[in-house]
Amino acid sequence: MGSRKMFALGFLILVEISAIICGDVAPVLICGGDAVDRLEPANPLLKTSQTEFTEILANKVGGSRSPMVVFEQENFCVEDITRNKHQLSGLGLCDYLSAVEAPLSSLEDLDGYNVSREEKPETIEDGQAVIVSISELSTVPELYRNFVANNPNLIAILTGVSCSYNRLERTRRAVTARNDTDAILFYADRILFYSPSGIYAKTGSNDYSLLGTPSNTSTVENGTTQIRLDMVFDTVTLRIQFTKKWAGYWYFEHVIYENDTATETLTSDSAIYFPTGFSYHCSLKSVFYSNTTYVNITDIQVQIDPTLSNNNSTVVFSDGYDCVGFTTIPIWSGIFVTAIMALIMIWGLTMILDIRTMDRFDDPKGKTITVGSAE
């Protein structure tokens, strides 16, 4: 019996929600009129029936029969009000009903009103209600101001035929395009280098943003274990030294910074290395410094002896060897949480195993068991 009641209750709730979402139900904004006759805030989860909405209109209008303009949109939902709240704020103080059943039917049968449909009404008199179809909500505040200028007692109602809002819709957001002219991308002999955000350099009080392709690039080899990449910009020259210390691994050792006044050898706090046949990639900031001179390369990707594409016409990066180690922050977090849960489980099992059951039971027909203090 209880399950039947629960099923009936769930069915009624489903019917009610379906009626609100899929039926001829639309929100209503009632603006203007007497400011003291504001409506009581309605429950946004409940639907307002036609009878209730007719009574609300009768109480709002009263016996004055103030002029009324109804802005009608074919598809009008609560989400439309939310998206256009800044534009609709020009309507002033409004009463809001989130879900009204067939609001236009009630407005077309207003008692004491001459209801008509016009595209561009010039004036609206007392006892007259004009329904104006709109396609954009942004035009409503300007039309409302024009009507109010002729009649300050005007009541404006914004509603729609129905709400057919699809909850699977997605709003595309504009993404700021990256300026590819800032990226540094070139291939110099054996080295392929890429940095999408350019290179930032600083020495003393001088700052340099090195963007775009360098004016000159070259490589200098010293045997088979050392190779240097030279990048010449307008104001700064950077020389990056790569050394193969152990078989199969290249080390990004240091950067030589040169300008018109100084030459500095910059090093990094952490060792930078990558296997042969892989490209080194690091989305973090790779900082090289010495005294007051800094070179910052963000999102760098570099490879020595890159591979050729399928048509053997261009060079491409091989698989990336990322600067993030195996034990990343998410991994440490998982290990830490798992260790805590394991300790809690072990403690709980220990407590369960320590529970002692009774080994003596009282016989109601026999002699009462007497337990001494020693036991």
C-alpha positions in Angstrom: 0.0 0.0 0.0 2.8 2.4 0.8 4.5 1.7 -2.5 1.3 2.6 -4.4 1.1 5.9 -2.6 4.7 6.7 -3.3 4.2 5.8 -7.0 1.1 8.0 -7.2 2.9 10.9 -5.5 5.8 10.5 -7.9 3.5 10.4 -10.9 1.7 13.5 -9.8 5.0 15.4 -9.4 6.2 14.2 -12.8 2.9 15.4 -14.4 3.3 18.7 -12.7 6.9 19.2 -13.8 6.0 18.1 -17.3 3.2 20.6 -17.5 5.4 23.4 -16.4 8.3 22.6 -18.8 6.4 21.3 -21.9 2.9 22.9 -21.7 1.7 26.3 -22.8 3.4 27.8 -19.8 5.5 31.0 -19.9 6.8 33.5 -17.3 5.2 36.9 -17.0 6.6 40.3 -16.0 4.1 43.0 -15.0 5.7 46.4 -14.9 4.4 49.9 -14.3 1.1 50.9 -12.7 0.7 51.8 -9.1 3.9 51.1 -7.2 2.0 50.4 -3.9 0.0 47.5 -5.5 2.9 45.2 -5.8 2.2 41.5 -5.8 3.3 39.1 -3.1 6.4 37.1 -4.1 5.2 33.8 -5.8 6.7 30.4 -5.3 8.9 29.9 -8.4 8.3 26.1 -8.3 4.5 26.4 -8.6 2.4 27.0 -11.7 -0.1 29.9 -11.9 -3.4 28.8 -13.4 -5.4 30.9 -15.8 -8.0 31.6 -13.1 -5.4 32.8 -10.7 -3.7 34.9 -13.3 -7.0 36.5 -14.3 -7.6 37.4 -10.6 -4.1 38.9 -10.4 -4.7 41.1 -13.4 -8.1 42.2 -12.0 -6.5 43.2 -8.7 -3.6 44.9 -10.5 -5.8 47.0 -12.8 -8.6 47.6 -10.3 -11.3 49.9 -11.6 -8.9 52.4 -13.3 -8.7 50.5 -16.5 -5.2 51.9 -17.1 -3.7 51.5 -20.6 -1.9 48.3 -21.1 0.7 47.1 -23.6 1.5 43.4 -23.9 4.9 42.5 -25.4 4.6 39.0 -26.8 7.4 36.7 -27.8 6.8 33.3 -29.5 9.2 31.4 -27.3 9.7 33.0 -23.9 11.4 31.2 -20.9 12.9 32.1 -17.6 16.3 31.6 -19.1 15.5 34.5 -21.5 14.9 36.8 -18.6 18.1 35.8 -16.9 20.2 36.3 -20.1 18.7 39.7 -20.7 18.4 41.0 -17.2 20.6 44.0 -17.8 18.4 45.2 -20.7 15.1 44.4 -18.9 16.2 46.4 -15.9 15.2 49.5 -17.9 11.5 48.5 -17.3 11.9 49.5 -13.7 10.1 47.7 -10.8 8.2 44.6 -12.0 6.2 41.8 -10.6 7.4 38.4 -11.7 5.5 35.1 -12.2 7.7 32.2 -13.2 5.1 29.9 -14.8 1.7 31.0 -15.9 -0.6 28.7 -17.8 -1.6 30.2 -21.2 -1.1 33.8 -20.2 -2.0 35.2 -23.6 -5.5 33.6 -23.4 -6.2 35.4 -20.2 -4.9 38.7 -21.6 -7.0 38.5 -24.8 -10.2 38.0 -22.7 -9.6 40.9 -20.3 -12.9 42.3 -18.9 -13.5 45.9 -19.6 -10.6 46.2 -22.1 -10.6 46.7 -25.8 -7.8 44.2 -26.8 -6.1 44.6 -30.2 -2.9 43.6 -32.0 -0.7 46.3 -33.5 2.9 46.3 -34.7 3.7 49.9 -33.9 0.9 51.6 -31.9 1.3 55.4 -31.6 -0.8 55.9 -28.5 -2.6 53.7 -26.0 -5.7 55.0 -24.3 -7.4 54.1 -21.0 -9.3 50.8 -21.3 -7.2 49.7 -24.3 -4.8 46.8 -24.3 -2.4 46.4 -27.3 -0.5 43.2 -28.0 2.8 43.9 -29.7 4.8 41.0 -31.1 8.6 41.3 -30.6 11.5 39.2 -31.8 14.3 40.6 -29.5 13.9 41.4 -25.8 16.5 44.2 -26.1 13.9 46.4 -27.9 11.4 46.2 -25.1 12.8 48.9 -22.8 12.9 51.5 -25.6 9.4 50.8 -26.7 8.2 50.9 -23.1 9.8 54.3 -22.5 8.1 55.7 -25.6 4.7 54.6 -24.4 5.2 55.8 -20.9 6.1 59.3 -22.1 2.6 59.6 -23.5 0.8 58.0 -20.5 2.6 57.6 -17.2 -0.1 55.1 -15.9 0.8 52.5 -18.6 1.0 48.9 -17.5 3.5 46.8 -19.5 3.3 43.0 -19.5 6.1 40.9 -21.0 5.3 37.2 -21.7 5.2 34.6 -24.5 3.1 32.0 -26.2 4.9 29.1 -24.5 8.3 28.0 -23.3 10.0 25.3 -25.4 13.5 25.7 -23.9 15.7 22.7 -24.6 17.8 21.9 -21.6 20.4 20.3 -23.8 21.2 23.6 -25.5 24.7 24.9 -25.1 25.7 28.5 -25.4 28.9 29.1 -27.3 31.3 31.4 -25.7 33.7 33.5 -27.7 37.3 32.5 -27.2 40.0 35.1 -27.5 42.2 34.1 -30.4 45.9 33.8 -29.7 48.2 36.1 -31.6 50.3 33.6 -33.5 52.7 36.3 -34.5 54.0 36.3 -30.9 55.0 32.6 -31.1 58.6 31.5 -31.7 58.8 28.6 -34.1 61.8 27.6 -36.2 64.1 24.8 -37.3 67.8 25.5 -37.2 69.9 22.6 -38.6 69.3 19.9 -36.0 67.1 21.7 -33.5 63.4 22.4 -33.6 62.3 25.1 -31.2 58.8 26.3 -30.2 57.4 28.8 -27.6 53.9 30.1 -28.1 54.2 33.0 -25.7 57.6 34.2 -26.7 60.6 34.7 -24.3 60.8 37.2 -21.5 64.2 38.5 -20.5 65.2 41.0 -17.9 68.6 42.5 -16.9 68.7 45.2 -14.2 66.0 47.7 -15.1 65.7 46.6 -18.7 62.8 44.3 -19.8 62.6 42.6 -23.1 59.8 40.6 -24.7 61.3 38.5 -27.4 58.4 37.7 -29.8 58.2 36.2 -33.3 61.0 34.5 -35.2 64.5 35.6 -34.4 66.4 37.6 -37.0 69.0 34.9 -37.1 69.3 31.3 -35.9 72.2 28.8 -36.1 73.7 25.8 -34.3 77.2 25.2 -33.2 78.4 21.6 -32.6 81.2 20.5 -30.5 81.8 16.9 -31.3 78.8 14.5 -30.9 78.0 15.3 -27.3 77.5 19.1 -27.4 75.3 21.4 -29.5 74.5 25.0 -29.0 71.5 26.9 -30.4 72.0 30.6 -31.1 69.0 32.9 -31.4 69.7 36.5 -32.4 66.9 39.0 -31.7 67.1 42.8 -32.3 68.3 43.7 -28.8 69.3 40.4 -27.2 71.1 37.2 -28.2 70.4 33.9 -26.5 72.7 30.9 -26.8 71.2 27.6 -25.4 73.7 24.8 -24.6 72.7 21.2 -24.9 75.0 18.4 -23.7 74.7 14.6 -23.9 76.1 13.5 -20.5 74.8 9.9 -20.5 73.8 7.7 -23.3 70.4 8.5 -24.6 69.8 11.7 -22.6 70.3 15.4 -23.6 70.6 18.0 -20.9 69.5 21.6 -21.2 72.5 23.0 -19.4 72.5 26.8 -19.5 71.6 29.9 -21.4 74.1 32.6 -22.4 72.5 36.0 -22.4 74.2 38.7 -24.5 73.3 42.4 -25.2 75.2 45.5 -26.0 76.6 45.9 -22.5 76.9 42.5 -20.8 77.2 38.8 -21.2 75.8 36.4 -18.5 75.6 32.6 -18.2 72.3 31.7 -16.7 71.4 28.4 -15.1 68.2 26.8 -13.8 67.6 25.4 -10.3 66.4 22.1 -11.6 68.0 19.7 -14.1 66.3 19.8 -17.5 66.8 16.7 -19.6 65.0 14.5 -22.1 65.7 11.2 -24.0 67.0 11.1 -27.5 64.2 10.7 -30.0 61.7 12.7 -27.7 60.9 16.3 -27.6 61.2 18.2 -24.3 58.0 20.0 -23.3 57.2 22.0 -20.2 54.0 24.1 -19.9 55.4 25.7 -16.7 57.9 28.6 -16.6 61.5 27.5 -17.3 63.5 30.2 -15.5 67.3 30.7 -16.0 69.0 33.4 -13.9 72.2 34.8 -12.6 72.4 37.8 -10.3 69.9 40.3 -11.7 69.5 38.8 -15.1 66.6 36.5 -15.9 65.3 34.6 -18.9 61.8 33.1 -18.7 60.6 30.7 -21.4 56.9 29.6 -21.0 55.5 26.5 -22.6 58.7 25.5 -24.3 59.0 22.6 -26.6 62.4 21.7 -28.2 63.9 18.6 -29.9 67.2 17.7 -31.2 67.1 15.7 -34.5 63.3 15.9 -35.0 61.5 13.4 -37.2 60.3 14.1 -40.7 56.6 14.2 -41.7 55.0 11.5 -43.9 55.9 13.3 -47.1 59.5 14.1 -45.9 59.0 17.8 -46.5 58.7 19.2 -43.0 60.0 18.4 -39.5 57.6 17.6 -36.7 58.0 17.1 -32.9 58.1 13.5 -31.6 56.4 12.4 -28.5 56.8 14.9 -25.7 58.9 14.2 -22.6 57.0 16.5 -20.1 58.7 18.3 -17.2 56.1 17.1 -14.7 57.4 14.1 -12.9 55.5 10.8 -12.2 54.6 11.8 -8.6 52.4 14.8 -9.4 50.2 16.6 -6.9 47.1 14.6 -7.8 49.0 11.3 -7.3 50.3 12.4 -3.9 46.7 13.5 -3.0 45.4 10.1 -4.0 48.1 8.3 -2.0 47.4 10.5 1.1 43.7 9.9 1.0 44.1 6.2 0.4 46.5 5.9 3.4 44.0 7.7 5.7 41.2 5.4 4.6 43.4 2.3 5.0 44.3 3.4 8.6 40.6 4.0 9.5 39.7 0.5 8.1 42.5 -1.2 9.9 41.5 0.5 13.2 37.9 -0.5 12.6 38.7 -4.1 11.9 41.0 -4.2 15.0 38.1 -3.0 17.1 35.7 -5.6 15.7 38.2 -8.4 16.3 38.6 -7.2 19.9 34.9 -7.8 20.7 34.5 -10.6 23.2 31.3 -12.7 23.1 29.7 -14.4 26.1 30.9 -17.9 27.0 28.4 -18.5 29.8 24.6 -18.4 29.5 22.0 -18.5 32.3 19.5 -21.4 32.5 16.1 -20.1 33.7 15.3 -23.6 35.1 18.6 -24.2 36.8 20.7 -22.6 39.4 21.7 -19.0 38.8 25.2 -18.5 37.6 27.3 -16.5 40.0 30.3 -14.7 38.6 32.9 -13.8 41.1 34.8 -10.6 41.2 37.9 -12.3 39.9 36.2 -13.0 36.6 
